[in-house]
Amino acid sequence: MKNLIIGILLSIPFVLFAQETKEFDFVSNQEDGFSTVRQGGNWGFINTSGELLFELRNDLVTTDNPKSGKIGVAGIKYPQLKDERAIISKKKDGVNYYGFINTEGKTVIEPEFLNVSNFSNGKALALKLEEERLGKNQLLGKGVISYKYDVVLIDKAGEVVTYLEGPFPVAVSKKKLREAPAINAKWLGEKVVSVKGPNGKWKIHKL
């Protein structure tokens, strides 16, 4: 009987370990203490102990054919945790909006931007959408709304730190906005960024 009990106790750690072992279709190299993992169409992150930070999910941003050197979602090959923030997307009326989750998988910045960059040094570039109601179309009986966006710098809480360039007109519809508008910006230093304005000129901003 004693040998049976010992045998059962010895088997418990093995069973628990087997349950924790996971197989993934993709595992990235470790960066900033985290690695990206994928299982089917769902993504997540593991720490340096191999533990999942939260349940795998399908709203983390990834691009099949990322554009090298592009700032924003078009340049993201797979999700990354930068400054404890990862980009998520949410579709509304056929248009993608972007926000961020933290290391616990909680949404800390609601998906409300037309495009965003990963965080660096506590800041991220984003395209902030604004709408202006121009009146009512009497023939159709619908309100007329004009949309525009500005290139802004946000902090880890999603608050706008600096308005950089804009406004840029944009048509917000499934048909006309199939891809996120580009963030035409270049980091020239940790606190220096160049942003292309509505006039097509590049302006240097010291942050």
Residue pairs with C-beta under 8 A, 6 or more apart in sequence:
22 37
22 39
22 52
23 39
24 37
24 38
24 39
25 38
25 39
25 40
26 36
26 37
26 38
26 78
27 35
27 36
27 37
27 46
28 35
28 36
28 37
28 78
28 80
29 35
30 48
31 80
32 81
32 82
33 47
33 48
34 45
34 46
34 47
34 48
34 53
34 81
34 103
35 45
35 46
36 43
36 44
36 45
36 78
36 79
36 80
36 81
37 43
37 44
37 45
37 46
37 52
37 56
38 44
38 56
38 78
39 56
41 58
42 56
42 57
42 58
43 56
43 57
43 58
43 60
43 62
43 78
43 79
44 52
44 53
44 54
44 55
44 56
44 57
44 60
45 52
45 53
45 54
45 79
45 81
45 86
45 103
46 52
46 53
47 53
53 103
53 104
53 105
54 104
54 105
55 105
57 88
57 105
59 88
59 89
59 90
60 79
60 86
60 87
60 88
60 101
61 73
61 76
61 79
61 87
61 88
61 89
61 98
62 76
62 77
62 78
62 79
63 73
63 74
63 75
63 76
63 77
66 74
66 75
66 76
66 77
67 74
67 75
68 75
69 75
70 182
70 183
71 117
71 125
71 183
71 185
71 186
71 187
72 115
72 116
72 117
72 125
72 180
72 182
72 183
73 87
73 89
73 98
73 115
73 116
73 180
74 179
74 180
74 182
76 87
76 118
79 86
79 87
80 86
80 118
81 103
82 118
82 119
82 120
83 119
83 120
83 121
83 122
83 156
84 102
84 103
84 156
85 100
85 101
85 102
85 108
85 109
85 118
85 119
85 124
85 156
86 100
86 101
87 98
87 99
87 100
87 116
87 118
88 98
88 99
88 100
88 101
88 107
88 111
89 96
89 97
89 98
89 99
89 111
90 96
90 97
90 98
90 99
90 111
91 97
93 173
93 174
94 173
94 174
94 175
95 172
95 173
95 174
95 177
96 180
97 111
97 112
97 113
97 114
98 111
98 113
98 114
98 115
98 116
98 126
98 180
99 107
99 109
99 110
99 111
99 112
99 113
99 116
99 158
100 107
100 108
100 109
100 116
100 119
100 124
100 158
101 107
101 108
102 108
108 156
108 157
108 158
109 154
109 156
109 157
109 158
110 158
112 128
112 129
113 126
113 127
113 128
113 129
114 127
114 128
114 129
114 149
114 170
114 177
114 180
114 181
115 126
115 127
115 180
115 181
115 182
115 183
116 124
116 125
116 126
116 127
116 154
116 183
117 124
117 125
117 126
117 183
118 124
119 156
120 187
121 190
122 155
122 156
123 153
123 154
123 155
123 161
123 207
124 153
124 154
125 151
125 152
125 153
125 154
125 164
125 183
125 185
125 193
126 151
126 152
126 153
126 154
126 183
127 149
127 150
127 151
127 152
127 180
127 181
127 183
128 149
128 150
128 152
128 160
129 147
129 148
129 149
129 170
129 172
130 147
130 148
130 149
130 150
130 167
131 145
131 146
131 147
132 145
132 146
132 147
132 148
133 143
133 144
133 145
134 144
134 145
134 146
135 143
135 144
136 142
136 143
136 144
137 143
137 144
146 169
147 169
147 170
147 171
147 172
148 166
148 167
148 168
148 169
148 170
149 166
149 167
149 168
149 170
149 181
150 163
150 164
150 165
150 166
150 167
150 168
151 163
151 164
151 165
151 166
151 168
151 183
151 184
151 185
151 195
152 160
152 161
152 162
152 163
152 164
153 160
153 161
153 162
153 164
153 193
153 207
154 160
154 161
155 161
161 207
162 205
162 207
164 185
164 193
164 195
164 203
164 205
165 195
165 196
165 197
165 198
165 203
166 197
166 198
167 198
168 181
168 198
170 177
170 181
171 177
184 195
184 196
185 193
185 194
185 195
185 196
186 193
186 194
186 202
187 193
188 194
188 204
191 206
191 207
192 204
192 205
192 206
192 207
193 204
193 205
193 207
194 202
194 203
194 204
194 205
195 202
195 203
195 205
196 202
196 203
197 203
